[in-house]
Amino acid sequence: VKGDFPAAEAAYHEASRWSRAPQPGLAQLRLAQGKLDAASASIRRMAEEVKEPGSRARVLDAYVEIMLAVKDLSAARVAADELSEIALRVQAPFLRAMSSRADGAVLLSENDSSKALDVLRESWRTWCELEAPYEAARVQVLMAVAYRQLGDEDAAKLEFFSARRVFERLGATTDLARLDAAVDEQASHSSNSLTTREVEVLKLLASGATNREIAHKLSISEKTVARHVSNIFMKLDLSSRAAATAYAYQNKLV
């Protein structure tokens, strides 16, 4: 958490000497160090070996995070679903919070931002009830990404700011670095590509729907639709609905 990788590695090796399994912490350390291949190999092995539900839940939580980092979305989804099943059977609040966070992270990668936000809010509330500020802040980073994907920049900034305050108070330098990377990545992404809502608007626009029809379909105002259309034109450097329609077909959005 505090970014002291040598000390963390020494602690894991010491634990191993006393027959205490250093996983999944060691795999997560490799992830934090940017050693993705080592992290992936380590956590995959653990997923095959660990069977006891409590220990397996912790492995699956790390497994989801690492699989998302190495872009293996299908493996992350399978692990998140299994973690949800364990949480449902055991009925422990911390497992519910853990599984909801994992599910929300996968949903974000699946571009289901709205559902991800609902699931992540549930995780955040549970971590807060458990008085686990660090875990709650980790969820807030994911919530910020979801808000930004949905085009709600103000809400995203609030979540990023709140998470940053917690990480700074706890001295969580590794998480601060990840937060900064998420802010930079999302800011760059939003400047040259479309949000989930803008893609929805573009699909309807390309199908021939008017702004009024789009507003009715998405349960938003015509003014909001007009703003989305304007953003689409600006981001894609287009000047007409016909050009936007052509773009949608060329990129297999319809």
N, C-alpha and C positions, 0 to 999 in steps of 0.2 A: 504493500500500500504506500509506504513512504519512499519507495524508489531505491532503497539500499539493497541492490541485487546481490552483491557479494555476501552480505550478512545473511540474507534470506537463503541463498544457496548453501551456505555453511550450516544453517539451522536444519535444512532439509537433509543434508548428509548426516548430521548428528542424529536426527530422528531415525534415519535408516539404520544406523549402527545399533540402535536400541530396539530394532524390529518394529518400529512404527512406520507404517507406509507413508512416504512423503507425498503421495498423490491424493487429490489432483493438484495440490499446491505447486508441485514442481513443474507440471505441465503448464500451469498458469504463469509461473515465473518465466518459462521459455517464451510464452506468448508475449509477456510484457517486455522481454528482451528483443523481441522481433524475430525470434528463431522459430518460424512457423512450422517448418518441417519436423523439427524435434518435438514441438508442442503437439502437433497432430499425431505423430507416431506414438508418443507417450500416452495421450488420452485415449486413443483407439485401443491400445493394449489394455488399459485399465477398464474400458467399457466391456471388454471381452471377459475379464477376470472377476470383477467385483459383482456379487449377486445380492448381498444383504441389502434390503430396501433403503435403510438410512444412509449407508455408505454409497450405495449406487446412486441415490438422488444427488449427492454432492458431485459425484463423477459426471452424471448426466448434465448438471448445471454448467460445469466447466466444459463439457463436451460440446454443448450448444454454442457457447461463446467462441470456442476454438474453431469449430466447423464453419461458423459464419465468417470468421477471420480468413479462413482458407478457401472461402467461396463454395463450400460443399453444402448447398442449401437443403438438398434432399436428406442428407444425413442429419442435419440440424433439426429438420422437421420431425423425423422419426424419433430422435432423442427427446425433443420437447413434448411430443405426444406421450412417450413412455413416462416422462417425469410427471406429467399431468395425471396419468393413471395411478402412479405411486402416491401422489398428493391426495387423490380422491380416496384411496384405500386407507391411508394412514390418518388422514384428517388432522394434521398438525398445522397450525397457522403459518409457521415459518416455511413449511413445504409448499403451502398454497401460494405464499408470496414468491417463493423461488420459482415455482412452475409458471406462475403468471408472468413473471419477468422474462423467463426463457421463451414462453409462447409469444409474448409481445415483441421480443427482439426478432423472432423468426417471421412474424407477421409483417414487420417493417421491411424485411428483406424480400418478402413476397408482395410488396407494394400494396398491402391492405392496411393503410395508415389509420383509417377510422376504427376498425376493429382492434388494431394494435393499441390505440389510445385507450379504448375501454378496458382492455385487459391490463394495461400498464397502470391505469388509475387504481384498479383493484389491488395490484401488487404494492403500489406506493402506500395506499391506505393501511394495508396490513403491516408493512414494515414500520410505519409510524406508530401503529398501535403496539407493536412489539418494542418500541423505543430503540430502533436500529437506524440511526440517522445516516450512517455510511451507505447501507443497503438502499435506503429510501432515495438518497442522492443519486446513486447509480441508475435507479429507475427514472429519475427526473431527467437525466441526460437522454434516455431513450424517448421519453415523452416530448422533450424539446425537438428531437428529430422528427417525431410524428407530427407535431404541430407545424413544423416548417414544411414538411411534405404536403400538408393540407393547405398551405398558404397563409397560416396564421403566424406571422413573424413576431408580433408582439407577445403572444403566449409562449412562443419558443424562447424568446429572450428572457422572459421571466423564469422559466424552468432552468435554463442554462445558468442564470445569475444565482438562483437559489442553490443549485447543486455546487456551484463554484464556492460559495460561502462555506458550505459544509466541508468540502474537500480542503479548503484553505485552513479551516479551524482544526481539522484532524491531521494536517500535514500530509495529505494523500497526494504526493507529487506525481505518482504514476497516473492516477485518475485525472489530475489536473491537465496533464499532457494529453491524455485521451480526449478530454473535454475540448481542449483547444483545437485538436485535430478534427473533432466532430464539427465544431463551429466553422472552421476554415473550409472543410469539405462541403458542408451544407450550404455555406454562403456561395462558394464557387458553383455548386450544382444549381442553386436557385437562379443564378445569373445567366445561365446558358441552356437550361432545360426546363421542362414544365413540371408543375406540381401535380399531384394526383387529381385534384379538382380541375386543373386546367386541361389535363388529358381527357377527363370526362366531358368537359365543355367542347373540346375539339372534336371528339367522336360524334357528339350530337350535331355539332355544326356541319361536319362533313356528311352527315346523313340527310342534310337539308332542313334541319330544324331552325326555326326563327329564334330570336332571343327570348321572346315570350314563351315559346314552347320549351326551350331549354330551362328557363326559370321554373316553369311548372313541373317539369320532369325531375329537377334536382331540388325542388322546394327552396329556392333562393329567389331574391328579387331580380328584376330585369336590370337594375342598376349594377348589381353584383355581376351578372352575366356579362354586361358591357365591359366592365373592368377586366374580367377574365379574358375576354376576346382581345381587348387592347394589349394585355400582357402577352398573350399568345403571339400576336402580330409582332410585338417588339422583340420577344425572345427568339423567335424563329426568323426574324427579318422578313416578314411578309407584309403585303399591302392590301390584300383583299380576301374575302371569304373563299373565293374560287382557288386562290393560291393555298389557303389553309386546307381546303378539301383535298387538293392534289398532294400536299405534304402528308396528310393523314393516310391516303391510299398508298403512297410510295413507301411509307414506314409501317404499313400493315397494322394501322390502328383501327381500321374498319374492314 
